Amino acid sequence: MSLSRLAALHGVAASAPSAGAEAPVPDGTLVAVLGALGVDATTPGAVREALAAAESAARSRLLPRTVVVWAGEPLPDALTALPPGTTLEIGLEDRGQAPPLRMRVPAVASASAVPSAAAVPAASAGPAASARGGAGAADTVEAAPPAWWTPPPLGVHRLAVRAPGGRRADAVLVVAPPGAPRPPRRSHGFLVQLYSLLSARSWGMGDLGDLADLAAWSGRTLGAGFVQVNPLHAAVPGHPTDPSPYRPSSRRFPDPVHLRVESVPEYGHATDRGTLDDLRQSAAALSDTVLEKGALIDRDAVWDLKRQALDVLRRVPLTPGRRAAYCDFLAERGQALEDHALWCALAETYGPDWHHWPAGLRDPRSPETARARGELLDRVDFHSWLAWLTDGQLADAQRAALDAGMPLGIVHDLAVGVHPGGADAWAQQDALAPGMSVGAPPDAFNARGQDWGLPPWRPDVLAASGYAPYRGLLRGLLAHAGALRIDHVMGLFRLWWVPEGRPPAEGAYVSYDREAMLAVLVLEAHRAGATVLGEDLGTVEPGVREALARRGVLGTSVLWFERDWAGTGRPLDPGQWREDCLATATTHDLPPTAARLTGEHVTLRHRLGLLTRPLADELTDDAADTAEWLGQFVRLGLLPEGENDEEGAVRAVHRYLLRTPARMVGVWLPDALGDRRPQNLPGTWDQYPNWRLPVSDGEGCPVTLEELAAAPRPHRLMEVFAPPPGHPSPPPAAR
């Protein structure tokens, strides 16, 4: 009981879902998770000592670690409940020598003060829990702030309070707008895995030049409002490199493999033309193996060619203006970029997992690492230069999208975490939980649970740092984004931690300060003028979707999952869908629509040994599910082509999505061509070519961006979205 109480005080759940009920988390798991949070619970005596310290701190706490104030909404209980006579001093973020704000709670409460019956949040909420503002609840009555309160500007500030009798407390104060920016108007757009969309100019995989061109074409010709891409985070180098974009080395910096080499300004001034021409010919041959010979996308081969070309371009001196821009970039990105570039340089010598480096180099702040930085200065500068070039082409892609009339432009994707051996895990060791991995508990789809191999943030360290690692991550991703998709957005609230060496089922939920995580997200999105989308599919804790919607974070709704699960179980009528969402037919982890309609996704899983029931049973249930949806389309008059027309059924799916009130409607780009192969098949590794397939047509023939733009089928699908008048008619050319 003491161990469970100690766990609760630190935001660790002592029970977990199991077979539809709650089961106790093993003591060994609780001990390991608490240890990763810096709490010794290895012996009964240690538990008693830690529990006494935690309970004493909870009783004497004047403020939670983080206080959130939503602009224009009532103050949180933590502030309105401060004792009369308390003084407050707020050190403002990024204000240089500006004096702090000072205010005092009057001895007699002002008549305009917000009444509050609540004290400081209960200790059971965990030490990282922030004060919840009254505006968070639906039944809250709007009230003016107390007269003594001077609203600080938006930002993450430091709050110091001193109460009568000498009690003191310090906290992080997050002042955020009430919600993230919403899309300026309803729009539709493509969802694409960038590596999969090759053009005639690609070097074996899709690149940022292709992204800019896709945005320009779809925005100008099809009236698209956005293009959503997979995470473009820096991958862990290897032979072979893990192709998954969701297990990167760094989420803070993009991968230079996405560079369009010819678009680097220095390309036109390189003197070693012979080498560059040879490399371009090799790149064309590499693309040909993918487009014409059935080869898979080979990320390592692509990078080998691009790296050689970039080595040539680096010898071209930067112009004075370009040099100044590069220096500005180095100054803006500061320590984070230095660490990332140094990790890349060290990985070239010692391998891509820092755990296997010489002991002195495993600490990014050690004297040995400082010496290595000086010895590898040229390679550090090379990798810094690559980050700058990639950042510039990301900006170019967003500029092309906006110039094409897109209200949002590029929607970037934030992965759940990072590879434990990569750059971020090395540079941010203090902010990540040692010996822990993020995963998921057992459910109806995976009886053993899941271990994703990604170390989680420590909620206590995030709070103590004023959420600096999280804020820096968001700022970098939002710099050139019209919107940001957050994979597994439920992770802002809690994550399933799996101790090293234990099966995924023996994990535990660890809570994060949801109010603070949301406030920082909304604040940074507001500063960037960007919309936020959350991937909230699967099992979602009660209240999470409502909390996200209240703060302007859009959800994700996939057609096949939108049923009346609490009632009839039948497909939801389009008018019953939520408005604040991206509505789509599928995602990168699900079958393309053509495969879903024909049942081919079931036979694929059967061939790979992934089914848990007989094939005939699976096919029967799948056909019944599909027939029910087709019947819904017919009833609403959305399938004039008839139920036996597969292309017509794909169009009907998107007509249906347009009938919903969703603010954004996404078209999976392979669906525009009738592609049947999923980009990723969860539960497989070597059995299926995850993350390595080019966009293809219904026959499995790869299609380039140029061929996509000229093919009739995509235009027939996009006519569903009624492109603006004046756009040219679809060209008759086909592959």
N, C-alpha and C positions, 0 to 999 in steps of 0.2 A: 504493500500500500504506500509506503514511504517513497519507493522508487517511482511509482506511478504519479504521485503528487509532485515529486521533483521534476519528472518529465513534463508534466502539465505546466509547471511554472516556467519552463524554458520552451514552451510551444511545441512539445513533442507529444503526439497522441499515443496513449497507452493501449488503445484498441484499434482494430482495423477491420475493414469489410472482409467477410469470408462466407461464401455460399449463401449470400443474401442476408447474413446477420453480422453482428460485431463479435470479433474474437480478440482475446488479449494478445498484445504484441509480446514476443518472447523477451524475457528479462535481458538476455544477452544482447538483443538488438537495442533495447533502451540504453544499456550501459555503453554500447559502442557509439550510438548517436549522440548521447550526452558528452562522451569523450571528445567527439569531433567538434562539439560546441565549447570545449574547454572546461567541462564540468566533470570532475572525478566522481564516479559512482561505482568504482570497482569493488568496494567492500561495504558492509553494513555501516561501519563507522564513517566512511567517506560519504555515504548517502546521507547520514544524519547531519554531518557537518555542512554539507552543501545545501541540504534542505533548510537548516536553521538560518544559514546566510541568505538564502533566497527569500525566505519568508520575512526575515527582518528587513531586507531591502524593500520588499513589497509594502510592508506596513509604513515605513518611513518615507516612501517615495513621494515627493511633492509634485513631480511631473513624470509622465512616461518619457521614454528615450526620444520619441519623435512626436511632435504636435503638428497636426495638419489643419490649416485654415483654408477653407474654400472661399474665394473672393465673392462677396455679395451674399454670403450665407451666414447663419448664426455661428458664433464662436463655439468651439468644442467645449465639452464639459471641463476638461482639464484646465482651461483658462477661466471660465466663469466660476469655477469652484475654488479658485485660489483665495486664501484667507484675506479679509480686509486688511489694508495696510501693506500688502505685498508690493514690492517694486519689481519692474521688469525692464530688462535691457536687451535690445535686439541688435546684434552685430550683423550688418547687411552684407549680402553676397556681392562680391565684385564691385564694391563701392570705394575702393582705395582708401583715402584718408577721411571719407565722410564719417561724421560722428554717428554713434549708434542711436537708435530710437530709445527713448526712456519714457516709461509711464508707470502709474501707480494705481493700484486698486483702492478706491476710497474707503475710509473707515466705515461709512454708511453707504450701502449699495445704492447706485443711481436708480431712479425710477425707470430708466430706459434699459436697465440691465436685463439680460436674458435670464429668466428663472431657470434654475437647475436643481433637480433633486438628486443628481448623481454625483458621486465622489470620483476621485481618480480611478480609471479603469481597474477592474479587479485583477489581482495578480495572476489568476488562472489564465488570463489572456496571453500570458507569456511576456517576458521582459522586453521584447521588441514591439509590443503592441502600442500603437499610437492612439491618441485621443480621437474618438470618433465625433465628428460634428453632428449637431442635431439634424442638419439637412440630409444626412444619410438615410433617414427613415422616412417612409412614405407618409406617416401621420404627423410629421413635424410641422409646427406652425412657424411661418417666417417671422422673424423678429429682428429689430435693429440691434446693432452691436452696442455694448455698454458705452456710456459717454467717455469713460476713461481710456478706451481703446483707440490707438492711432494706427490705422491700417498700414502695414508695411507693403512695399512693392512686391510683385510676384518674384519668387525666387526661393532658394534654400538658404536660410539664415541660421544664426546661432542665437539661442534664447537663454538668458540667465535670469533667474528669479531669486529674490531674497524675501522670505516671509518674516513677520514679527517673531521674535524669539531666536533669530539667527539661522533658521533653516534655509538652506540654499539648494538650488538644483540647476542643472544645465540640460538643455535639450536641443535637438535639431528642430527648427521651425520651417515647415514647407508651406509656402503660400502659393496656391495654385488657382487657375481659373476654374469655373464650375464644371467645365467639360472640354474634351478635345474638339478640335475643329471637325465639323461634319462636311461631307462632300458638298460642294457648292450647288450641284444639281444631280438628279438621277443620271446614271451613266452605265454603259456597258463596256466591256473590254476583254482582252485575251489574257489567259493564264498560261504561262509557258515555262518550261525548264530551259533556260537559255542555252546550255551546252548542246541541247538536242536540235536546235534550229540553225542549220548550216546555210550559208549562202555561197554564191560563186566566189566570194572573197575570203571566206573563212579558212583558217589553217587547221582544219580537221575537227573543229567543234564551234558552236555558236559563240560569238564574242560581243563586246560592247558596241562595236560598229553595227552588228546585226540588230542589236536591241534598239539603237537609235533609228535604224531604218524601218524596223517593224513598227515602232511607235509613230514615225512620220507617215508611213503608208496607211496604217489602220486609222490613225486620227484624221487624216485628210480625205481618204477614200471611203472609209466605212463609218465615220463619225464616232469612233471609239473614244472613250474617255480615260482609259488607263491601260497599262500593260503590267501584269503582276508576274514577277520572276521568282525563281528559287533563291535561297540564300547565296550570295556571291562572296561569302566569307573565305578567308585564306585557308587552304587545305593543309593538312600535314603531309609534307613530301615523303614519298616512299617509292618502293619498287615491288608491287604497284602501289600507287597512291590510292587511298580509300576514296572511291568516287562519290560517296554520299555527301551532299552539301549540308547535311544536318549533323555532322560530327567534325567540325572544323578545328584547325589549330587556333585560329583567332576569329572572334566575331567583331573585333574592333577595326580590322583592316581587311580590304577586299583582296582577292587573289589575282595576281598579275597575269595568270593564264587567260583571263578574259580580255586582255588588251588586244586592240586592233593595231598591229605593229605599224602598218602603213600610215596610220593616223597620228603617230607620234611626230610632232613638228620637225624633229631632227632627221627624220627618215629621208627627206628630200635633199639633205645636205651631207649625207654619208658619202665618203669617198670610196669605200670598199664595195662598189656596186656588184662585183662578181660574186662575192660571198652572199650578199642579200638576194641576188637573182637565183643563185643555187638553192638557197633556203626556201624561197617562194615556190620554186619548182617542186621541192620535196614536200612542201605543205600542200600543194595542189594534188600531188600523188597520194598523200595521206587522206585528203578529203575524198578522192576518187575511190579509195578502198572502202570508205563508209557509204558513199552515195551509190556506187555502182557494183561493188563486189560483196556487199553484205557484212563487212567488218563492223565491229563495235567501235564506239568512240574511245579512243586511246588518249586519255588526258596526259599521261607521261610523255608520249611521243609528241603531242602538241607542245607541251612545255619545253621539251628538249630543243625543238626548232625555234620557238619564240625566244628562249633564253639566249641562244646563239646570236639571233638577230639583235636582241637588245644589248648584248655585249658590244656589237658593232656600233649601235646608235649611241651608246654611252661615251664613245670616244669623240663624238661631235660636241664641240663646246656649246654651252647654252648662251643665248643672246643675253645682253644685260637685263632686259625685261623678264625673260624666262628665269634667269638666275635669281632675280629679286623675288619672283613668285615662288620659286622653290624654297628659298630661305624663309619666306613667310609661312609656308606650309610646315617646315621643320619647327618653327617657333610655335605655331598654333597647336601642333600635335604633341610637342614636348616629350616628356618622359615616356609616355605610352608608345610613341613611334620609336624612340631609341631602344626600348626594351624589345619591341617586336622585331626590329631590324637586327638587333644583336642576336636574338634567338635564331633567326634565319641564318645568320652567319655562323653561329656555333653549330647549328644542325648540319651545315655543309661539312664540318670537320668531325663531329662526334655522333652524328645520327639524329633522327627526328624525335627521340624520346629523352627528355632531359633527366629522367630518373637514372639513365645509364651513363650520364656524363661523369667526368671526374668530380669528386665530392665538392670541391671548391666552386665549381661552376653551376652547381644546382641551386645556389642562392644568388638571385639577381643583384643583390647588394653587397656581395662579398668582395674582398680585395682581389681575389683571383679573377672574378668576373670583370672588375674594373680594369685590370691589366689586359685581359682578353679583348676588352672593348678597344683599347688603344692599339693592340696588335692587329686587330681585324677592322680597322677604321675604314679601309677601302670597301670591304664587303658590306659593312654596316651602311655606308653611304649608298652602295648599289641598291640594297633592299629598301632603303628610305626613298630613293629615286623611283623605284618601281611603284611604291605606294602612292607617290605623288602623281605619276603618270596615270595610274588606274583611277585615282580620285578625279583627275581631270576628265577622263573619258566617261566616268559616271555622271559628272556634271553636264557633259555634252549630250548624253542620252536624255537626261531630264529636260534640257533646253530644247532638244529636237521635239520631244513630246509636247511641251507647252507651246512651241511655235506651230505645231500641227493643230492647235485648238483644243487639246485635251485639258479638261478641268483639273485632273489629278496628275496625270503623267505616269511615272514609274512607281509601282508599288513594290517596295523591297521587303524582304522576309528575314525575320530574326529567329535563328535556331534556338532550341531550348538551352543548349550548353555547348561546351567545348571538349575536345579530346584531352584526356588527362596528361598526355605527354607533350602537348603543344605549347605554343607561344604564350597564350593567355594564362594557361594553368601554371606555367613557370613564372611569369611576371606578377601574377596576382595570387600567389600561394596563400597569403594571409587572409584573403577574402573567400577562399574556397574551402569546403569541408574535407579534411584529409581522410582517406580511406572510405569515402562514401561515393555512391553513384546514384544518379536519378533514374527512376524507372516507373513502373506501374504495378499496383497490386493485382492479384488474380481476379479475373472477371469471366463473363460468359464466353468471350472470344479467346482467352488465353488463361487456362486453368493454373499455369505455373507462375503467372506474373511476368513482368518484363524488367530487364536490366539494360539501360541504354548506354552505360559506360561513360557517363558525363558527370563530372564532379559538380555538386550544387553550391550556390552562394551560401555563405554563413549569414543568417539574418542578423545576428548580433554585430558582426563586423560591418555589415552594410549600414546599420543604424549609427554605429559609432563614427563612421567615416562621413556621415551626412549623405550617404548613398552615392558617394563619388564614383565608384566603379560603374554602377548602374547608369548614372547620369552621363558619364563619358561615353559609354557604349551607345546610349540612345542618341546623343548628339552626333556622333559619327555616322550612324545609320540614317538619320533624318536629314543630313546635310544636303543630299541630292535626291530626296524622295518626296513624291506627292502624297504618299501614304506608306504606312509601315504595317505589315502583317506580323503578328506575334504567334509563333507556333506554340501550341499547348499553353494558351494564355492563362489557363487555370493555375499555372505555376507561379503567377503573381500572388496567389493566395496560399497555396501549399504545394509541397512536392513530396513524392514518395522516395525516401532515402533508403538505399540498400547498402548495408555494411559490406565491405570487402570480404569475400570468402563465404558469404551467406547466400542462400537462394533468394530470388526476387520476392518470393512469398513471405519471407521473414524480414520485410522492411517495416518502415513506420512513416507516417505522415508528419512532416515538420511544417509548422505554420510560419508564414511571412507576414509582416505588417502590411496587410492588404491596403489599408488606407494610404499609407506612405508610398507603397509601390505604385498605386494608381495615381496619386498626386504628382509624383515625379514624372511618370509617363505623360500625364495630361499637360504638365508644365512644359516639358521639352517638346511635345507635339505642338503646343500653342506657339512656342517660340519659333518653331520651324514652319508653322502654318500647314501642318500635315495631318491627314486623317489617320486613325488607328483602327486596324482590323484585328480581331482576335480569333484564332482557331479554337473553337470551343466545342468540338465534336467529342462524342463518346460520353463517358461517365463524368458528370459535372456536379460538384458540390452544390447543394441547395443555396440559392441566394447569389451565386456567382454571376450568372447571366444578368440578373437584375442590377447588381452593383456595377457591372461593366456598362450596361446600357445607360444607367443614371449618369455616368461620366463621359458619355459620348463615344465609347469604344464599341465599334460594330462587331457583331458576331459573324459566324459562318453557317449557312444553311445549305445542305446538300439535298437535292430533291428526293432521292430514294429513302432518306431517313426521316422525312417530314410527314409523319403520320400522327393520328390522334391516339398516342400511346396511353393516355389516361382514360380513354373512352372506347370507341369502336375499333381502334387499330387501323382504320381505313386511311387512305391518303388524305392529307389536309387539303381543303379547298384553298386556292391561291390567296383568297382574301384573309385567310386565317394566319398567314405567315407573318413573322415580325417584320417591321419596317427597317430597323437598324441592323442590317446585315448585308453581307455579300452572298447572294443566292447563286448557286451553281449546280451543275449536273454531276460533277465529279471532281476529284483532286488527284495529286500525284500518287497517292497511296491507294487509289481506287481504280476500278476498271474504266476504260474509256466507254462512252455511252453506247457505241455500236456493239462492243463486246457484252455490255450489260443487257442490251435488248435481245441479242441472239443467244445468250447463255454461254458464250465462249469463255467467259471468265471462270465459269464453274469447271469446264473441261480442262482448262489450263491448270487450275489448282489440283485437279485430279491427277493430271500427268506428273505433277511435281510431288505428289504424295501428301498434300496439305489438307485434304478433306478428312473429317472425323466421322462421316456417315457414308453410306453407300452412294455412289454416283447417281443412281436413278432417283433416290430420295432427294438429293440436293437439286437435281435438275427439275424435278417436279415442283418443289417449293419455289425455286427461282422463277420458273415459268408462270406460276400462279401469281407471284409478286409482280412480275412484269405485266401480265395480262390485266391486273387490277389497275395499274397505272395507265396502260393504254386505254382501258375503258373510261378512265377519268378524262383523258384527253379527248376521246370521242364525244363523251357527254357534253364537254364544254365547247365542242366545235373546233378543236385545235388540231385535228388530224384529217384534213380533207383528202390527203393522199391515200388513206386507207391503212389498215393495221399491218398489211404485208409489205409496206414500203419502208425499208430500214432508214433510208435517208430522210424520208418524210417524218418518221418517228423521231429522229434526232431534232428536226426542226420543231416538231410538236413539243418536245421537252423544253426548248428555249422559248416557244410561245407561252408555255405554261409559266416559266420563270418570269416572263415579262408581265404576266397577270398578277404577280405578287406585288406587294408594296415595297419590296426590297430597294434600298437606296443604290445598290450596286449589283449588277448582273454579270457574272463571269462566264466566259466561253473558254473551255479547255481547248487550246489550239489544235491538238490532234483530232478533236471531235469535228473540226471544220473540214477535215480530210477523210473521215471515216476510219482513222487509225484504230486498231483493235488491241494493241499491246500496251499494258500499263508501264509507266516509267519506273515504278518501284512496286515490288510484291512483298509486303511485310511477311516475315517468317522465313524468308529465303536469304541465302548468301551466294554461294557458288552455283546453286541450282538455276538461277535466273539472272540475266544481265542487268541488274538494277543500275539505274543512273547512267547507262551507257548506250541507250537506243536513240537513233535520230528520229525526228518526226517523220511519219510515213503515211501513205494512203491506205485504203482498205485492203489492198493486196500485199501490204508489207513493204512496198517500194519507197525508199527514202525520198523526201520532197524538199527541195531547197526553198529559201525565202522567195526567190524570184519566181519559182514554179507555183508556190502557194499564192502569190499575188495574181498570177495569171489563170489559175485553175477555176473552172466554173463552180465547183461544189462549194468552196468557202463563200463565194459571193451569194449563192442561193441561200445558204444558211444565214448570212448576215443581212439579207433582205428582210428577215424577220424583224430586225431592229430598225427598219425604215430609215436608212441613211438620209441625211439632209438633202433637200432639193439642190440641183446644180452639180452634184457629184457625177463623174462620168459613169457610163454604164459598164458593167463587168466585161472585160475583154473575152472574146470567144476562145482564145488559145487554151490548150490543155497540155498536160504532160505527154 
